[in-house]
Amino acid sequence: MEQGTRKKKEKDEEGDASTAYASSRPRTRSISPRLKAIIPFTSARKWLLYAKLPSTSYIRLLRIHPGPPSSTIYCSLDIAKLDSSLPPYEALSYAWGKKGKNSIICNGWKINDIAPNLFSALGRLRSTEETRVVWVDALCIQQNMKHEKNQQVRHMRQIYRRADRVVVWLGTDDYDEARFAFAILCSLVNENSQLEALKKGRFTSVNKEKGIPDIKSTVSLESAYWTAVLALFSNTWFVRMWVLQEIVLAHSATIIWGSCSISWDVFGQAIDIIRSNPTLHNFLATRNLQNAYFMNRMRRLLVTEFKATYSFLHLLDWARSFDVTNPKDKVYGLLGFPTRDGDVNGDAEMEKGEGKVFIQPEYKLEMREIYTRVARKILSQEQNLDILSFTTHTREPEKEREMWHVRFKKEAKRRWPWRKEEEEEKKEAKPPRPPPSWVPNWNTKTVIYPLVGFEPGNQYRCGTFKKMQMLPSTKSSVLHLKGVIVDTVTDSLPPAPFTYLHRIDPHLKLLIEWCTMHSPASTPSTISRVLTAKRDRTGRLLQSRSRSRSQTQPHTPNTSEDQHLADFLAYQHHLANDLAALDKASHQCPHQGDQDSNDRVREALWRYTSHRSPFVTRQGRLGLGPGTMERGDKVVVFWGGQVPFVLREEKGKERGRGGGGKRWWRFVGECYLEGIMGGEVEGLMGGGKGLREEGFEIM
């Protein structure tokens, strides 16, 4: 009986095992041929790697387990709640770069295609004895899950604010430049600190064999030591968009380059010293250095001061010199900063005091839709048209569409080879559309200084005598504003190309000569105002003598129109322009130029003429406008706008029955037009000048 029971039990176990095996076998007949083809390439292991987060208030932390150098990197992902129970951790800030062939082991699963820069960062951070807990965006966020990505982006500010330290990884230092560059920066700090207590500039190195060099910052700029500093500020980390909030929001930050590391506090002091030294600044001047200075300046601002003073439009403006892989991150990469126009309907789960996002991140939306939503929200909240001054076009719309189509093809090569739903796949296959003509493209590589000013007393008053009137429109892509046509463009010079400041003289000489020839009635005073948009090199609005006398505080001489004219005339003599009006204007000007005149006016001219064109109008006015303007374009003043704008009527668009009805317009850009920048249009409305208020529907 016992033997029979044993046989029955074995038979039952055999049947259970057979059933289990049968249920675990792949059911090939039920799998489509398309799915079969992609099974070897699917990320099934990643799905097992990323456990679902319990709620939106949770994040993942990466534990890097100890190990010897050059060995396989083992790590694990832990789920943690974003509150006071969060364990101590560091946050990594680095440049992503392209995928590589490196791999790590995480939660027992092998993750391939780790980017080389991230792989080297993990190897550098790994200890030989202790586990290190870090937050790394590429690994702690499931990147191919848009819903999770939307949620985690909202927490960026908290993640970097709560980190014990932000670690900036600049790379592997293949040419042994880090120790020399950091030694120069420390020397700058120590030699320029007036108090002995402030002489704390030092850095460390884990490579004990090479040691720390003893270098003075007074060493010749032609030496290899300063070349190392140039290499430091050539690092791509300084132009990456996400690092802006990663470093600004950090309580403490350390820069690691190869085997060397330096505190951001020392690094920031060195940047300020370089910025204040004209020789060093000119020698090291790059976009990267400018970005580093900007990040350090923002770090010094208190959160409450920043929130009370600056709007989201300020952030968008300042971040234009940073690069992104995904154009949507030009907006989403700034959501961690609190601004005065924060979204009152922001994330309800974000903890009290941590601020609220300006706009909810939705990566499934097209870039065009995201940029349009941001523009409309800023128009609605600010109740002015300042954002339109950031809309620039550097090529014709057809070429713009062609550029976007080419960019789409390149991006398509990096897409996943499958989609869950066929409809989504077809939708994704459509090439992205550029934003409407009036919406700023924050991802453009052409950065142009706007003409408008933000601070009170530094603004034009062209159309501000009336409040902005934004009328309803049938489509969100159409902007419907009220205003008046004041003039028509009759001639313009091709746009001034961008070039370095020390090479700009020949281009400026041509601009000035063109203005003199095509606008004979314009005096040197008029030309100097138009080509600098009536601003000095720092962006301050020039003041007339009558206005400056009425100011309660004494004005800076460099911002007066008389001094500006004196600088301009001195610069004309430097260019050797043979203008008949020069001598006469010099005698009439109460001020004289000095040794800094050329530098002051050259920089002002360079700032405002790059990518812009001087133009003349039907009524003989001289102006400075967008480089893509054409003969026949209209100069329009919108109510609520600081500056006039150039519009182009769209030919062939529907005008309604009988040829009447709607007129459609394309936005070309902002402009400066002499004679109307101070609100003079208000006096022309009822003076029989033919100025008629109308609505403009801009596509």
C-alpha positions as CSV (number, residue, x, y, z in Angstrom):
1,M,0.0,0.0,0.0
2,E,2.9,2.3,0.9
3,Q,4.5,1.5,-2.5
4,G,1.3,2.3,-4.4
5,T,1.0,5.6,-2.5
6,R,4.5,6.5,-3.5
7,K,4.0,5.7,-7.1
8,K,0.8,7.8,-7.2
9,K,2.6,10.7,-5.6
10,E,5.5,10.5,-8.1
11,K,3.0,10.3,-10.9
12,D,1.2,13.4,-9.6
13,E,4.5,15.3,-9.2
14,E,5.4,14.3,-12.7
15,G,2.1,15.6,-14.0
16,D,2.5,18.9,-12.0
17,A,6.0,19.4,-13.5
18,S,4.7,18.6,-17.0
19,T,1.9,21.0,-16.5
20,A,4.3,23.7,-15.2
21,Y,6.7,23.2,-18.1
22,A,3.9,23.3,-20.6
23,S,2.6,26.6,-19.2
24,S,6.0,28.1,-19.2
25,R,6.8,27.2,-22.8
26,P,6.5,29.9,-25.4
27,R,3.3,29.6,-27.3
28,T,4.8,30.2,-30.7
29,R,1.5,29.7,-32.5
30,S,-0.1,32.6,-30.7
31,I,2.8,35.0,-31.4
32,S,2.6,37.1,-34.5
33,P,5.6,37.0,-37.0
34,R,6.2,40.7,-36.3
35,L,6.5,40.1,-32.5
36,K,8.7,37.0,-33.1
37,A,11.2,39.2,-35.1
38,I,11.7,41.7,-32.2
39,I,11.7,39.2,-29.3
40,P,15.6,39.0,-29.3
41,F,15.8,42.8,-29.1
42,T,13.1,43.6,-26.5
43,S,13.9,45.1,-23.1
44,A,12.1,42.4,-21.1
45,R,14.9,42.4,-18.5
46,K,14.4,46.1,-18.1
47,W,10.8,45.6,-17.3
48,L,11.8,43.2,-14.5
49,L,14.6,45.6,-13.4
50,Y,12.2,48.5,-12.8
51,A,9.7,47.7,-10.2
52,K,6.6,49.9,-10.3
53,L,6.7,52.9,-8.1
54,P,4.0,52.8,-5.4
55,S,2.9,56.4,-6.1
56,T,4.1,59.6,-7.6
57,S,5.9,60.6,-4.4
58,Y,8.5,57.8,-4.7
59,I,11.8,57.7,-6.5
60,R,14.6,55.2,-7.1
61,L,18.1,55.3,-5.7
62,L,21.1,53.5,-7.1
63,R,23.4,51.6,-4.8
64,I,26.9,51.2,-6.3
65,H,28.4,48.1,-4.5
66,P,32.1,48.2,-3.7
67,G,34.6,46.5,-5.9
68,P,38.1,46.7,-7.2
69,P,39.0,49.1,-10.2
70,S,38.3,47.8,-13.7
71,S,36.1,45.0,-12.4
72,T,32.4,44.5,-13.3
73,I,30.2,47.2,-11.8
74,Y,27.4,45.8,-9.6
75,C,24.6,47.9,-8.3
76,S,21.0,47.7,-7.3
77,L,17.9,50.0,-7.4
78,D,16.0,50.8,-4.2
79,I,12.6,52.5,-4.0
80,A,12.5,55.4,-1.6
81,K,9.8,57.9,-0.6
82,L,10.6,61.6,-1.3
83,D,10.1,62.9,2.2
84,S,12.0,63.1,5.5
85,S,12.6,59.3,5.5
86,L,14.8,59.6,2.4
87,P,18.2,58.0,3.1
88,P,21.4,60.1,2.5
89,Y,22.4,60.1,-1.1
90,E,24.4,62.0,-3.8
91,A,23.0,63.2,-7.1
92,L,25.1,62.8,-10.3
93,S,25.3,65.6,-12.8
94,Y,26.9,64.7,-16.1
95,A,26.6,65.0,-19.9
96,W,24.7,62.0,-21.4
97,G,26.5,61.4,-24.7
98,K,25.8,58.6,-27.1
99,K,25.1,55.0,-26.1
100,G,28.1,52.7,-25.9
101,K,29.0,49.1,-25.6
102,N,29.6,49.1,-21.9
103,S,27.4,47.1,-19.5
104,I,26.7,46.9,-15.7
105,I,24.9,44.4,-13.5
106,C,21.9,45.9,-11.7
107,N,19.5,43.9,-9.5
108,G,21.0,40.8,-11.1
109,W,20.3,41.8,-14.6
110,K,22.8,42.9,-17.2
111,I,22.2,46.4,-18.6
112,N,23.8,47.0,-22.0
113,D,24.5,50.1,-24.0
114,I,25.6,52.2,-21.0
115,A,27.0,55.6,-22.3
116,P,30.8,55.8,-22.0
117,N,30.6,58.9,-19.9
118,L,28.1,57.4,-17.4
119,F,30.1,54.2,-17.3
120,S,33.3,56.0,-16.4
121,A,31.4,58.1,-13.8
122,L,30.1,55.0,-12.1
123,G,33.6,53.5,-12.1
124,R,35.0,56.6,-10.5
125,L,32.3,56.9,-7.9
126,R,32.6,53.2,-6.8
127,S,34.4,52.6,-3.6
128,T,36.6,49.6,-2.9
129,E,35.1,49.2,0.6
130,E,31.7,50.9,1.0
131,T,28.4,51.0,-0.9
132,R,27.7,54.4,-2.4
133,V,24.1,55.6,-2.8
134,V,23.5,58.0,-5.8
135,W,20.6,59.3,-7.9
136,V,21.4,59.0,-11.7
137,D,18.6,60.1,-14.1
138,A,19.5,57.6,-16.8
139,L,19.2,54.6,-14.5
140,C,16.8,55.7,-11.7
141,I,14.0,56.8,-14.2
142,Q,12.6,54.3,-16.6
143,Q,13.3,56.4,-19.7
144,N,11.0,54.6,-22.2
145,M,8.0,55.1,-19.9
146,K,6.6,58.6,-20.7
147,H,4.1,58.5,-17.9
148,E,6.8,57.8,-15.3
149,K,9.1,60.3,-16.9
150,N,6.4,63.0,-16.7
151,Q,6.0,62.3,-13.0
152,Q,9.7,62.2,-12.1
153,V,10.5,65.5,-14.0
154,R,8.2,67.2,-11.5
155,H,10.4,66.1,-8.6
156,M,13.7,67.3,-10.1
157,R,14.0,70.2,-7.8
158,Q,13.3,68.2,-4.7
159,I,15.8,65.4,-5.8
160,Y,18.7,67.9,-6.2
161,R,17.7,70.0,-3.2
162,R,17.6,67.0,-0.9
163,A,20.8,65.4,-2.0
164,D,23.7,65.6,0.5
165,R,25.9,66.6,-2.4
166,V,25.8,67.0,-6.2
167,V,28.7,65.4,-8.0
168,V,29.6,67.0,-11.3
169,W,31.4,64.5,-13.6
170,L,33.4,66.2,-16.4
171,G,35.0,63.0,-17.8
172,T,38.2,60.9,-17.6
173,D,40.9,63.6,-18.2
174,D,42.7,61.7,-20.9
175,Y,45.3,64.4,-21.4
176,D,46.2,65.0,-17.7
177,E,44.9,68.6,-17.7
178,A,42.7,68.6,-14.6
179,R,45.4,69.0,-12.0
180,F,46.9,72.0,-13.9
181,A,43.6,73.7,-14.5
182,F,42.4,73.3,-10.9
183,A,45.8,74.5,-9.6
184,I,45.4,77.7,-11.7
185,L,41.9,78.3,-10.4
186,C,43.0,77.7,-6.8
187,S,45.9,80.1,-7.2
188,L,43.5,82.8,-8.6
189,V,41.3,82.5,-5.5
190,N,44.2,82.5,-3.0
191,E,46.0,85.4,-4.7
192,N,42.9,87.6,-5.0
193,S,41.5,87.0,-1.5
194,Q,42.2,90.0,0.6
195,L,41.5,88.3,3.9
196,E,43.8,85.4,5.0
197,A,40.7,83.5,6.2
198,L,39.4,83.4,2.6
199,K,42.5,81.8,1.2
200,K,41.1,78.4,1.0
201,G,41.4,77.5,-2.6
202,R,42.5,73.8,-2.9
203,F,41.7,70.6,-4.7
204,T,42.3,66.9,-4.1
205,S,43.5,64.0,-6.3
206,V,43.2,60.3,-5.8
207,N,46.3,59.8,-8.0
208,K,49.1,60.1,-5.4
209,E,51.8,59.4,-8.0
210,K,51.4,62.6,-10.0
211,G,50.7,64.9,-7.1
212,I,49.4,68.4,-7.0
213,P,51.4,71.0,-8.9
214,D,52.4,74.3,-7.3
215,I,51.4,76.9,-10.0
216,K,50.8,80.6,-9.7
217,S,48.1,82.3,-11.7
218,T,50.5,84.9,-12.8
219,V,52.1,82.4,-15.2
220,S,52.0,83.5,-18.9
221,L,48.8,83.0,-20.7
222,E,50.7,81.3,-23.4
223,S,51.8,78.5,-21.1
224,A,50.4,75.0,-21.2
225,Y,48.8,75.6,-17.8
226,W,46.3,78.1,-19.2
227,T,45.7,75.8,-22.1
228,A,44.4,73.3,-19.5
229,V,42.0,76.0,-18.2
230,L,40.8,76.5,-21.8
231,A,40.3,72.7,-22.0
232,L,38.3,72.8,-18.8
233,F,35.9,75.4,-20.1
234,S,35.5,73.5,-23.4
235,N,33.8,70.6,-21.6
236,T,30.4,69.9,-23.0
237,W,28.9,69.7,-19.4
238,F,28.8,73.5,-19.4
239,V,26.3,73.6,-22.3
240,R,24.0,70.8,-21.2
241,M,20.5,72.2,-20.3
242,W,19.8,70.0,-17.3
243,V,22.9,70.9,-15.4
244,L,21.5,74.4,-14.9
245,Q,19.1,73.3,-12.2
246,E,21.3,70.4,-11.1
247,I,24.0,72.8,-9.9
248,V,21.9,75.8,-9.0
249,L,19.6,73.8,-6.6
250,A,22.5,71.9,-4.9
251,H,23.3,72.6,-1.3
252,S,26.8,71.4,-1.9
253,A,28.6,70.5,-5.1
254,T,31.9,69.0,-6.1
255,I,33.4,68.9,-9.6
256,I,35.3,65.7,-10.5
257,W,37.5,65.6,-13.6
258,G,39.5,62.4,-13.9
259,S,41.3,61.8,-10.6
260,C,41.0,65.4,-9.4
261,S,38.1,67.0,-7.6
262,I,37.4,70.6,-6.5
263,S,34.6,72.3,-4.6
264,W,32.1,74.4,-6.5
265,D,32.6,77.2,-4.0
266,V,36.3,77.5,-5.0
267,F,35.4,77.1,-8.7
268,G,32.7,79.8,-8.5
269,Q,35.1,82.3,-6.8
270,A,37.6,81.7,-9.6
271,I,34.9,82.3,-12.3
272,D,34.0,85.7,-10.7
273,I,37.7,86.7,-10.7
274,I,38.0,85.7,-14.3
275,R,34.9,87.7,-15.2
276,S,36.2,90.8,-13.5
277,N,39.6,90.7,-15.2
278,P,39.3,91.9,-18.8
279,T,42.5,90.2,-19.9
280,L,41.5,86.8,-18.5
281,H,37.9,87.2,-19.6
282,N,38.9,88.0,-23.2
283,F,41.4,85.1,-23.3
284,L,38.9,82.5,-21.9
285,A,35.7,84.0,-23.4
286,T,33.4,81.2,-24.6
287,R,29.8,80.2,-24.3
288,N,30.8,77.6,-21.8
289,L,32.4,80.2,-19.5
290,Q,29.4,82.5,-19.8
291,N,27.1,79.6,-18.8
292,A,29.4,78.7,-15.8
293,Y,29.2,82.4,-14.7
294,F,25.5,82.4,-15.1
295,M,25.1,79.2,-13.0
296,N,27.3,80.6,-10.2
297,R,25.3,83.8,-10.2
298,M,22.0,82.0,-9.9
299,R,23.4,79.9,-7.0
300,R,24.0,83.1,-5.1
301,L,20.4,84.2,-5.4
302,L,18.1,83.2,-2.6
303,V,15.2,81.1,-3.7
304,T,12.7,83.7,-2.2
305,E,14.5,86.6,-4.0
306,F,14.5,84.7,-7.3
307,K,10.8,83.8,-7.0
308,A,9.8,87.3,-6.2
309,T,11.9,88.9,-9.0
310,Y,12.0,86.7,-12.1
311,S,9.4,85.1,-14.4
312,F,9.5,81.9,-16.3
313,L,10.2,84.0,-19.4
314,H,13.5,85.2,-17.8
315,L,14.5,81.5,-17.4
316,L,13.7,80.7,-21.0
317,D,15.8,83.6,-22.1
318,W,18.8,82.8,-20.0
319,A,18.7,79.1,-20.9
320,R,18.9,79.7,-24.7
321,S,22.7,79.1,-24.7
322,F,22.3,75.6,-23.2
323,D,21.8,72.5,-25.4
324,V,19.3,69.7,-25.1
325,T,18.9,66.3,-26.8
326,N,15.1,66.5,-26.7
327,P,13.8,70.0,-27.7
328,K,11.0,69.6,-25.1
329,D,13.5,69.8,-22.3
330,K,14.1,73.5,-23.2
331,V,10.9,73.9,-21.2
332,Y,10.8,70.9,-18.9
333,G,14.5,71.3,-17.9
334,L,13.5,74.6,-16.1
335,L,10.5,73.4,-14.2
336,G,12.6,72.9,-11.0
337,F,13.0,76.7,-10.5
338,P,10.4,78.7,-8.6
339,T,9.2,81.8,-10.4
340,R,6.8,84.6,-9.6
341,D,4.3,83.2,-12.2
342,G,4.3,79.6,-10.9
343,D,1.3,77.4,-11.8
344,V,-1.4,77.7,-9.1
345,N,-2.7,74.3,-10.4
346,G,0.7,72.6,-10.0
347,D,1.4,69.2,-8.7
348,A,-0.7,68.8,-5.6
349,E,1.6,66.1,-4.2
350,M,4.6,68.3,-4.2
351,E,5.5,69.0,-0.7
352,K,4.7,72.4,0.8
353,G,7.4,75.0,0.3
354,E,9.0,73.2,-2.7
355,G,7.3,75.3,-5.3
356,K,5.0,74.4,-8.1
357,V,5.7,73.7,-11.7
358,F,4.9,76.4,-14.3
359,I,3.4,73.9,-16.7
360,Q,2.7,70.2,-16.4
361,P,5.3,68.1,-18.3
362,E,3.8,65.8,-21.0
363,Y,6.4,64.2,-23.2
364,K,3.7,62.7,-25.4
365,L,2.9,66.2,-26.8
366,E,4.6,67.5,-29.9
367,M,7.3,70.2,-29.3
368,R,5.1,72.6,-31.4
369,E,2.2,72.1,-28.9
370,I,4.4,72.5,-25.9
371,Y,6.0,75.8,-27.1
372,T,2.6,77.2,-28.1
373,R,1.1,76.4,-24.7
374,V,4.0,78.1,-22.9
375,A,3.7,81.2,-25.2
376,R,0.0,81.5,-24.6
377,K,0.4,81.1,-20.8
378,I,3.0,83.8,-20.6
379,L,0.9,86.1,-22.7
380,S,-2.0,85.5,-20.4
381,Q,-0.1,85.9,-17.2
382,E,2.2,88.8,-18.1
383,Q,-0.4,90.7,-20.0
384,N,2.3,92.1,-22.4
385,L,4.0,91.1,-25.6
386,D,7.6,90.8,-24.4
387,I,7.7,87.1,-25.4
388,L,7.2,87.9,-29.0
389,S,10.6,89.6,-29.0
390,F,12.2,86.2,-28.6
391,T,10.6,85.0,-31.8
392,T,13.3,85.0,-34.5
393,H,13.6,83.6,-38.0
394,T,16.8,83.1,-39.8
395,R,15.5,81.4,-42.9
396,E,12.4,81.2,-45.1
397,P,9.5,79.0,-43.8
398,E,10.1,76.4,-46.6
399,K,13.7,76.0,-45.6
400,E,12.6,75.9,-41.9
401,R,10.3,73.0,-42.7
402,E,13.0,71.2,-44.7
403,M,15.4,71.6,-41.7
404,W,12.8,70.1,-39.4
405,H,12.2,67.2,-41.8
406,V,15.9,66.4,-41.9
407,R,16.2,66.5,-38.2
408,F,13.2,64.1,-37.9
409,K,14.9,61.6,-40.1
410,K,18.0,61.6,-37.9
411,E,15.9,61.2,-34.7
412,A,13.9,58.4,-36.3
413,K,17.0,56.2,-36.6
414,R,17.2,56.2,-32.8
415,R,13.6,55.3,-32.1
416,W,12.4,51.9,-30.7
417,P,11.8,49.4,-33.6
418,W,8.3,48.7,-32.2
419,R,5.3,50.3,-30.7
420,K,2.5,48.9,-28.5
421,E,-0.2,50.2,-30.8
422,E,-0.1,50.6,-34.5
423,E,-1.9,53.9,-34.4
424,E,0.7,55.4,-32.1
425,E,3.4,54.1,-34.5
426,K,1.8,55.9,-37.4
427,K,1.4,59.1,-35.5
428,E,5.1,59.0,-34.4
429,A,6.1,58.5,-38.0
430,K,4.9,61.9,-39.1
431,P,7.6,64.5,-39.3
432,P,7.3,67.2,-36.5
433,R,6.0,70.6,-37.5
434,P,7.8,73.8,-36.6
435,P,6.1,76.1,-34.1
436,P,3.6,78.8,-35.4
437,S,5.5,81.9,-36.8
438,W,4.7,83.9,-33.6
439,V,5.9,81.3,-31.1
440,P,9.5,81.4,-30.0
441,N,11.6,78.3,-30.9
442,W,13.6,77.9,-27.7
443,N,15.7,75.2,-29.3
444,T,17.1,77.4,-32.1
445,K,20.9,77.6,-32.4
446,T,20.7,81.3,-33.4
447,V,20.5,83.4,-30.3
448,I,19.7,87.1,-30.9
449,Y,19.6,89.7,-28.2
450,P,16.0,90.9,-27.7
451,L,15.3,94.6,-28.0
452,V,12.8,94.8,-25.1
453,G,13.8,95.6,-21.6
454,F,12.4,93.9,-18.5
455,E,13.2,96.4,-15.7
456,P,11.0,99.5,-15.2
457,G,12.7,102.6,-16.7
458,N,14.5,100.4,-19.2
459,Q,11.5,99.8,-21.5
460,Y,10.2,101.3,-24.7
461,R,6.7,102.7,-24.8
462,C,5.7,102.1,-28.4
463,G,2.3,100.6,-27.8
464,T,2.0,100.5,-24.1
465,F,-0.4,103.5,-24.0
466,K,-3.1,100.9,-24.4
467,K,-3.5,97.5,-22.8
468,M,-2.8,94.4,-24.7
469,Q,-5.9,93.1,-26.5
470,M,-5.7,89.4,-27.4
471,L,-8.9,88.4,-29.2
472,P,-10.4,84.9,-29.4
473,S,-9.2,82.7,-32.3
474,T,-10.5,79.5,-33.8
475,K,-7.2,77.7,-33.4
476,S,-4.6,77.7,-30.6
477,S,-1.9,78.1,-33.2
478,V,-3.4,81.5,-34.3
479,L,-2.6,84.6,-32.3
480,H,-5.2,87.4,-32.7
481,L,-4.1,90.8,-31.6
482,K,-5.3,94.4,-32.0
483,G,-3.0,97.1,-33.3
484,V,-2.3,99.4,-36.2
485,I,-0.1,99.4,-39.3
486,V,2.3,102.4,-39.1
487,D,4.5,102.0,-42.1
488,T,5.8,99.7,-45.0
489,V,9.3,98.4,-45.6
490,T,10.7,99.7,-48.9
491,D,14.4,98.6,-48.7
492,S,16.7,96.7,-46.4
493,L,20.3,95.5,-46.3
494,P,20.9,91.7,-46.0
495,P,21.3,90.7,-42.3
496,A,24.6,91.4,-40.6
497,P,26.4,88.0,-40.1
498,F,27.4,87.0,-36.6
499,T,31.2,87.3,-36.1
500,Y,33.5,87.7,-33.2
501,L,33.6,91.1,-31.6
502,H,37.3,91.8,-32.5
503,R,36.4,91.1,-36.2
504,I,33.3,93.2,-36.5
505,D,34.7,96.5,-37.7
506,P,34.4,95.8,-41.5
507,H,30.7,94.8,-41.1
508,L,29.8,97.8,-39.0
509,K,31.5,100.1,-41.5
510,L,29.3,98.7,-44.3
511,L,26.1,99.1,-42.1
512,I,26.8,102.7,-41.3
513,E,27.6,103.6,-45.0
514,W,24.4,101.9,-46.1
515,C,22.3,103.9,-43.6
516,T,23.9,107.1,-44.8
517,M,23.3,106.4,-48.5
518,H,19.7,105.1,-48.2
519,S,18.5,107.5,-45.6
520,P,20.1,110.8,-46.4
521,A,18.0,112.7,-44.0
522,S,19.3,110.6,-41.1
523,T,22.0,112.4,-39.0
524,P,24.8,110.6,-37.2
525,S,22.8,110.9,-34.1
526,T,19.9,109.1,-35.7
527,I,22.1,106.3,-37.1
528,S,23.8,105.8,-33.7
529,R,20.4,105.4,-32.0
530,V,19.0,103.1,-34.7
531,L,21.9,100.7,-35.0
532,T,22.1,100.2,-31.2
533,A,18.3,100.3,-30.7
534,K,19.0,103.3,-28.4
535,R,20.8,101.1,-25.9
536,D,24.3,100.9,-24.6
537,R,26.5,97.8,-24.5
538,T,25.0,96.6,-21.2
539,G,21.5,96.9,-22.6
540,R,20.5,100.0,-20.7
541,L,18.2,102.5,-22.5
542,L,19.9,105.7,-23.5
543,Q,18.7,108.8,-21.6
544,S,18.2,112.2,-23.1
545,R,19.5,115.2,-21.2
546,S,16.1,116.4,-20.2
547,R,15.1,113.0,-18.9
548,S,18.4,112.4,-17.1
549,R,18.2,115.7,-15.2
550,S,14.7,114.8,-14.0
551,Q,16.0,111.5,-12.5
552,T,16.2,111.4,-8.7
553,Q,19.5,109.5,-9.0
554,P,22.4,110.7,-11.1
555,H,22.6,108.8,-14.4
556,T,25.7,107.1,-15.6
557,P,27.4,109.2,-18.3
558,N,27.7,106.1,-20.6
559,T,24.0,105.9,-20.8
560,S,23.3,109.5,-22.0
561,E,22.5,110.1,-25.7
562,D,25.2,112.8,-25.9
563,Q,28.0,110.5,-24.6
564,H,26.7,107.7,-26.9
565,L,26.9,110.1,-29.9
566,A,30.4,111.2,-28.9
567,D,31.5,107.5,-28.7
568,F,29.9,106.8,-32.1
569,L,31.6,109.8,-33.8
570,A,35.0,108.7,-32.3
571,Y,34.4,105.2,-33.7
572,Q,33.6,106.7,-37.1
573,H,37.0,108.4,-37.1
574,H,38.5,105.0,-36.1
575,L,36.8,103.4,-39.1
576,A,38.0,106.2,-41.3
577,N,34.5,106.7,-42.7
578,D,34.4,109.7,-45.0
579,L,31.1,111.2,-43.9
580,A,30.5,114.9,-44.6
581,A,28.3,115.2,-41.5
582,L,30.9,113.9,-39.1
583,D,32.8,117.2,-38.5
584,K,29.6,119.2,-38.1
585,A,28.1,116.6,-35.7
586,S,31.3,116.6,-33.7
587,H,31.2,120.3,-33.2
588,Q,27.5,120.2,-32.1
589,C,28.1,117.3,-29.6
590,P,28.7,118.6,-26.1
591,H,30.7,115.5,-25.1
592,Q,34.0,114.2,-26.5
593,G,35.1,110.6,-27.0
594,D,37.8,109.0,-24.8
595,Q,40.1,106.0,-25.0
596,D,37.2,103.6,-24.2
597,S,34.8,105.1,-26.7
598,N,35.5,102.5,-29.5
599,D,35.1,99.6,-27.1
600,R,31.8,100.9,-25.7
601,V,30.0,101.6,-29.0
602,R,31.5,98.7,-30.9
603,E,30.1,96.2,-28.4
604,A,26.7,98.0,-28.5
605,L,26.6,97.9,-32.3
606,W,27.7,94.3,-32.3
607,R,25.1,93.2,-29.8
608,Y,22.1,94.6,-31.6
609,T,23.0,94.4,-35.3
610,S,24.0,90.7,-35.4
611,H,21.4,88.8,-37.5
612,R,19.5,92.0,-38.0
613,S,19.0,94.4,-41.0
614,P,18.8,98.2,-41.2
615,F,15.8,99.2,-43.3
616,V,14.0,102.3,-44.6
617,T,10.2,102.8,-44.9
618,R,7.8,104.4,-47.3
619,Q,7.6,107.4,-45.0
620,G,11.4,107.8,-44.9
621,R,12.0,106.4,-41.4
622,L,15.2,104.5,-40.6
623,G,14.9,101.3,-38.6
624,L,16.6,98.1,-37.5
625,G,14.7,94.8,-37.9
626,P,14.8,91.1,-38.5
627,G,17.2,89.8,-41.1
628,T,14.4,87.9,-42.9
629,M,12.3,91.0,-43.7
630,E,11.4,91.8,-47.3
631,R,10.1,94.8,-49.3
632,G,6.4,95.2,-48.7
633,D,6.4,93.9,-45.1
634,K,4.3,95.9,-42.7
635,V,5.5,97.6,-39.5
636,V,2.8,97.1,-36.9
637,V,2.3,98.4,-33.4
638,F,0.3,96.1,-31.2
639,W,-1.4,97.4,-28.1
640,G,0.6,96.5,-25.0
641,G,3.8,96.0,-26.9
642,Q,7.1,97.8,-26.1
643,V,8.4,97.6,-29.6
644,P,6.8,97.5,-33.1
645,F,6.8,94.2,-35.1
646,V,7.2,93.3,-38.7
647,L,4.4,91.2,-40.3
648,R,4.0,89.7,-43.8
649,E,0.6,89.1,-45.3
650,E,0.1,85.5,-46.3
651,K,-0.7,85.3,-50.0
652,G,-3.2,82.7,-51.3
653,K,-4.9,82.3,-47.9
654,E,-8.7,82.3,-47.6
655,R,-10.0,85.9,-47.4
656,G,-13.7,85.2,-47.2
657,R,-16.4,85.6,-49.8
658,G,-16.0,88.2,-52.4
659,G,-12.3,88.7,-51.7
660,G,-13.0,90.5,-48.4
661,G,-13.0,89.2,-44.8
662,K,-10.0,87.9,-42.9
663,R,-6.4,88.7,-43.6
664,W,-3.8,86.2,-42.4
665,W,-0.3,87.3,-41.4
666,R,3.0,85.7,-40.8
667,F,5.2,87.0,-37.9
668,V,8.7,88.1,-39.0
669,G,10.1,89.6,-35.9
670,E,10.5,92.7,-33.6
671,C,12.1,95.9,-34.8
672,Y,13.2,99.4,-33.8
673,L,11.8,102.3,-35.9
674,E,13.0,105.8,-35.2
675,G,10.2,108.2,-34.3
676,I,7.7,105.9,-32.8
677,M,9.4,104.1,-29.9
678,G,8.2,106.5,-27.2
679,G,4.4,106.2,-27.8
680,E,4.1,108.7,-30.6
681,V,1.6,106.5,-32.4
682,E,-1.0,107.6,-29.9
683,G,-0.8,111.1,-31.3
684,L,-1.1,109.9,-34.9
685,M,-4.3,107.9,-34.4
686,G,-6.6,110.9,-34.8
687,G,-4.4,113.2,-36.9
688,G,-5.6,112.2,-40.4
689,K,-2.5,110.0,-41.0
690,G,-4.6,107.1,-42.1
691,L,-3.8,105.0,-39.1
692,R,-6.7,102.6,-38.4
693,E,-7.0,100.1,-35.6
694,E,-7.6,96.6,-36.8
695,G,-7.2,92.9,-35.7
696,F,-4.3,90.8,-36.9
697,E,-4.6,87.0,-37.1
698,I,-1.1,85.6,-37.1
699,M,-0.4,82.1,-38.1
